[in-house]
Amino acid sequence: MTTSAPEPGHAETLAPGLRRILAPNPSPMTHWGTNTYLVGEREVAVIDPGPDHAGHMAEILRAAGAGRISHILVTHAHLDHAPLARPLSRATGAPVLAYGGPRAGRSEVMQRLAAEGLAGGGEGVDAAFAPDETLADGVVVSGEDWTLTAHWTPGHFGNHLCFSWDGAVFTGDLVMGWASSLVSPPDGDLTDFMASCAYLQTLDAEVFHSGHGAPIDAPAERLDWLIGHRRDREAQILDALSHAPRTPSELTAALYSDTPVELHAAAQRNVFAHLVDLTGRGRLGAIPRLSPDATFMLV
C-alpha cells in the first residue's frame, strides 16, 4: 500500500477506466484529503466530489475532458465528501445520487438519541445535502462503459453507500487503510458498522478504493483487522465493567490512559458507540437510561 500522498489536483489513473483526484483538504480527520474518483471515459461517474472547492471542481471538469459527466454519486453526507456535488451538478447537468439526506438510514436507537439532543462529532455533517435521486441497496447505475452497484452500508454514517465496480469496491469512509473508521453516534452506529463490514466480506473484492488514503490491495485482511479491532475494544470494555459499573467518561479515562487528554472527547464517542451496541445486544444495562451520561453495568 502506497505510503506517500499523491499530488492534489492531479488526475491519476489507477486502472483502465478509473482515475483519482485528491482534494486539497488534508487534516487529522481526512489524512491526505478526500479521494474523488472518476469512472468511465465517454460517460463519467464522479464518486465523492468532495468539499466545495472551486479549484478541485475545475480539475474534475478538466479530467473528464471530452467525456460527459453523467452521474454524481455520494457515499455519505459528511462535509469532506458531499458539498461539491451540487455545484458540480449545476455545471454539468448531472444528477446527484445517494442513499438519502443526512438523517436517512439512522437506526431507531440513533433516531431517539438524536431527538434527545445528541449531536454528531468529528468530520461535520453537510446538513443541506439532498440528492436528486435516491439509491436503494442493490440498485445498479450504468453509463456507456461502466456499471456500478450501490450497497447500503451504514455504520460510519446512516446514509453511507459503497459502490462495486469491476472487482473493486469504493468504500467511502466505512473501510480505510490508514485508520479505523470513525463511529460517532448518532451519525455512526457500531451495530450497523459491524454488519456492514461483514457484508463487504461477502463481495470478495480484489481492491478497496476508500474515501481517504491509498488503495487497499488486501481487502479481506483489512476487514478482518477492523472487525478484530472492534472486538478487542469490546472485550476491554466488558472487562472494565466486570469490576464495577462506570460511565462513558470513566471508561474512557481507564481505557485511554496513554492517549493525550485532548483526544479523550473523540475516544469517549467511540466508547459510547460500543456501549450502545452492547446495550442493544442485551450485554449491558444503563441507569437511568441509555445516554452519554448513563452508568453502564453488566447484566
GITA-V529942 format. One record per residue. N is the residue number from 0. SS is DSSP state (2 for helix, 1 for strand, 0 for the rest). OMEGA is omega as a letter, one per 30 degrees, with the letter a starting at -180 (999 if undefined). Layout:
n=N ss=SS omega=OMEGA
n=N ss=SS omega=OMEGA
//
This chain:
n=0 ss=0 omega=a
n=1 ss=0 omega=a
n=2 ss=0 omega=l
n=3 ss=0 omega=a
n=4 ss=0 omega=l
n=5 ss=0 omega=l
n=6 ss=0 omega=l
n=7 ss=0 omega=l
n=8 ss=0 omega=a
n=9 ss=0 omega=l
n=10 ss=0 omega=a
n=11 ss=1 omega=l
n=12 ss=1 omega=l
n=13 ss=1 omega=a
n=14 ss=1 omega=l
n=15 ss=0 omega=a
n=16 ss=0 omega=a
n=17 ss=1 omega=l
n=18 ss=1 omega=l
n=19 ss=1 omega=l
n=20 ss=1 omega=l
n=21 ss=1 omega=l
n=22 ss=0 omega=a
n=23 ss=0 omega=a
n=24 ss=0 omega=l
n=25 ss=0 omega=l
n=26 ss=1 omega=l
n=27 ss=0 omega=a
n=28 ss=0 omega=a
n=29 ss=0 omega=a
n=30 ss=1 omega=a
n=31 ss=0 omega=a
n=32 ss=0 omega=a
n=33 ss=0 omega=l
n=34 ss=1 omega=l
n=35 ss=1 omega=a
n=36 ss=1 omega=l
n=37 ss=1 omega=a
n=38 ss=1 omega=l
n=39 ss=0 omega=a
n=40 ss=0 omega=a
n=41 ss=0 omega=l
n=42 ss=1 omega=a
n=43 ss=1 omega=l
n=44 ss=1 omega=l
n=45 ss=1 omega=l
n=46 ss=1 omega=a
n=47 ss=0 omega=l
n=48 ss=0 omega=l
n=49 ss=0 omega=a
n=50 ss=0 omega=a
n=51 ss=0 omega=a
n=52 ss=0 omega=a
n=53 ss=2 omega=a
n=54 ss=2 omega=l
n=55 ss=2 omega=l
n=56 ss=2 omega=l
n=57 ss=2 omega=l
n=58 ss=2 omega=l
n=59 ss=2 omega=l
n=60 ss=2 omega=l
n=61 ss=2 omega=a
n=62 ss=2 omega=l
n=63 ss=2 omega=l
n=64 ss=0 omega=a
n=65 ss=0 omega=l
n=66 ss=0 omega=a
n=67 ss=1 omega=l
n=68 ss=1 omega=a
n=69 ss=1 omega=a
n=70 ss=1 omega=l
n=71 ss=1 omega=a
n=72 ss=1 omega=a
n=73 ss=0 omega=a
n=74 ss=0 omega=a
n=75 ss=0 omega=a
n=76 ss=0 omega=l
n=77 ss=1 omega=a
n=78 ss=0 omega=l
n=79 ss=0 omega=a
n=80 ss=0 omega=a
n=81 ss=0 omega=a
n=82 ss=0 omega=a
n=83 ss=2 omega=a
n=84 ss=2 omega=a
n=85 ss=2 omega=l
n=86 ss=2 omega=l
n=87 ss=2 omega=l
n=88 ss=2 omega=l
n=89 ss=2 omega=a
n=90 ss=2 omega=a
n=91 ss=2 omega=a
n=92 ss=0 omega=a
n=93 ss=0 omega=l
n=94 ss=1 omega=l
n=95 ss=1 omega=a
n=96 ss=1 omega=l
n=97 ss=1 omega=l
n=98 ss=0 omega=a
n=99 ss=0 omega=l
n=100 ss=0 omega=a
n=101 ss=0 omega=a
n=102 ss=0 omega=a
n=103 ss=0 omega=l
n=104 ss=0 omega=l
n=105 ss=0 omega=l
n=106 ss=0 omega=a
n=107 ss=2 omega=a
n=108 ss=2 omega=l
n=109 ss=2 omega=l
n=110 ss=2 omega=a
n=111 ss=2 omega=l
n=112 ss=2 omega=l
n=113 ss=2 omega=l
n=114 ss=2 omega=l
n=115 ss=0 omega=l
n=116 ss=0 omega=l
n=117 ss=0 omega=a
n=118 ss=0 omega=l
n=119 ss=0 omega=l
n=120 ss=0 omega=l
n=121 ss=0 omega=a
n=122 ss=0 omega=l
n=123 ss=0 omega=a
n=124 ss=1 omega=l
n=125 ss=0 omega=a
n=126 ss=0 omega=a
n=127 ss=0 omega=a
n=128 ss=0 omega=l
n=129 ss=0 omega=a
n=130 ss=0 omega=l
n=131 ss=0 omega=l
n=132 ss=1 omega=l
n=133 ss=1 omega=a
n=134 ss=0 omega=l
n=135 ss=0 omega=l
n=136 ss=0 omega=l
n=137 ss=0 omega=a
n=138 ss=0 omega=l
n=139 ss=1 omega=l
n=140 ss=1 omega=a
n=141 ss=1 omega=l
n=142 ss=1 omega=a
n=143 ss=0 omega=a
n=144 ss=0 omega=l
n=145 ss=1 omega=l
n=146 ss=1 omega=l
n=147 ss=1 omega=l
n=148 ss=1 omega=a
n=149 ss=1 omega=l
n=150 ss=1 omega=l
n=151 ss=1 omega=a
n=152 ss=0 omega=l
n=153 ss=0 omega=a
n=154 ss=0 omega=l
n=155 ss=0 omega=l
n=156 ss=0 omega=a
n=157 ss=0 omega=a
n=158 ss=0 omega=a
n=159 ss=0 omega=l
n=160 ss=1 omega=l
n=161 ss=1 omega=a
n=162 ss=1 omega=l
n=163 ss=1 omega=a
n=164 ss=1 omega=l
n=165 ss=0 omega=l
n=166 ss=0 omega=l
n=167 ss=1 omega=l
n=168 ss=1 omega=l
n=169 ss=1 omega=a
n=170 ss=1 omega=l
n=171 ss=1 omega=l
n=172 ss=0 omega=l
n=173 ss=0 omega=l
n=174 ss=0 omega=l
n=175 ss=0 omega=a
n=176 ss=0 omega=a
n=177 ss=0 omega=a
n=178 ss=0 omega=l
n=179 ss=0 omega=a
n=180 ss=0 omega=l
n=181 ss=0 omega=l
n=182 ss=0 omega=a
n=183 ss=0 omega=l
n=184 ss=0 omega=g
n=185 ss=0 omega=l
n=186 ss=0 omega=l
n=187 ss=0 omega=a
n=188 ss=0 omega=a
n=189 ss=2 omega=l
n=190 ss=2 omega=l
n=191 ss=2 omega=a
n=192 ss=2 omega=a
n=193 ss=2 omega=l
n=194 ss=2 omega=a
n=195 ss=2 omega=l
n=196 ss=2 omega=l
n=197 ss=2 omega=l
n=198 ss=2 omega=l
n=199 ss=2 omega=l
n=200 ss=2 omega=a
n=201 ss=0 omega=a
n=202 ss=0 omega=l
n=203 ss=0 omega=a
n=204 ss=0 omega=l
n=205 ss=0 omega=a
n=206 ss=1 omega=l
n=207 ss=1 omega=l
n=208 ss=1 omega=a
n=209 ss=1 omega=a
n=210 ss=0 omega=a
n=211 ss=0 omega=l
n=212 ss=0 omega=a
n=213 ss=0 omega=l
n=214 ss=0 omega=l
n=215 ss=1 omega=a
n=216 ss=0 omega=l
n=217 ss=0 omega=a
n=218 ss=2 omega=a
n=219 ss=2 omega=l
n=220 ss=2 omega=a
n=221 ss=2 omega=l
n=222 ss=2 omega=l
n=223 ss=2 omega=a
n=224 ss=2 omega=a
n=225 ss=2 omega=l
n=226 ss=2 omega=l
n=227 ss=2 omega=l
n=228 ss=2 omega=l
n=229 ss=2 omega=l
n=230 ss=2 omega=l
n=231 ss=2 omega=l
n=232 ss=2 omega=l
n=233 ss=2 omega=a
n=234 ss=2 omega=l
n=235 ss=2 omega=l
n=236 ss=2 omega=l
n=237 ss=2 omega=l
n=238 ss=2 omega=l
n=239 ss=2 omega=a
n=240 ss=2 omega=l
n=241 ss=0 omega=l
n=242 ss=0 omega=l
n=243 ss=0 omega=l
n=244 ss=0 omega=a
n=245 ss=1 omega=l
n=246 ss=1 omega=l
n=247 ss=2 omega=l
n=248 ss=2 omega=l
n=249 ss=2 omega=l
n=250 ss=2 omega=l
n=251 ss=2 omega=l
n=252 ss=2 omega=a
n=253 ss=2 omega=a
n=254 ss=2 omega=a
n=255 ss=0 omega=a
n=256 ss=0 omega=a
n=257 ss=0 omega=a
n=258 ss=0 omega=l
n=259 ss=0 omega=a
n=260 ss=2 omega=a
n=261 ss=2 omega=l
n=262 ss=2 omega=a
n=263 ss=2 omega=l
n=264 ss=2 omega=l
n=265 ss=2 omega=l
n=266 ss=2 omega=a
n=267 ss=2 omega=l
n=268 ss=2 omega=l
n=269 ss=2 omega=l
n=270 ss=2 omega=a
n=271 ss=2 omega=l
n=272 ss=2 omega=l
n=273 ss=2 omega=a
n=274 ss=2 omega=l
n=275 ss=2 omega=l
n=276 ss=2 omega=a
n=277 ss=2 omega=l
n=278 ss=2 omega=l
n=279 ss=2 omega=l
n=280 ss=0 omega=l
n=281 ss=0 omega=a
n=282 ss=0 omega=a
n=283 ss=1 omega=l
n=284 ss=1 omega=a
n=285 ss=1 omega=l
n=286 ss=1 omega=f
n=287 ss=0 omega=l
n=288 ss=0 omega=a
n=289 ss=0 omega=l
n=290 ss=0 omega=l
n=291 ss=0 omega=a
n=292 ss=0 omega=a
n=293 ss=0 omega=l
n=294 ss=1 omega=a
n=295 ss=1 omega=a
n=296 ss=1 omega=l
n=297 ss=1 omega=l
n=298 ss=0 omega=999
//
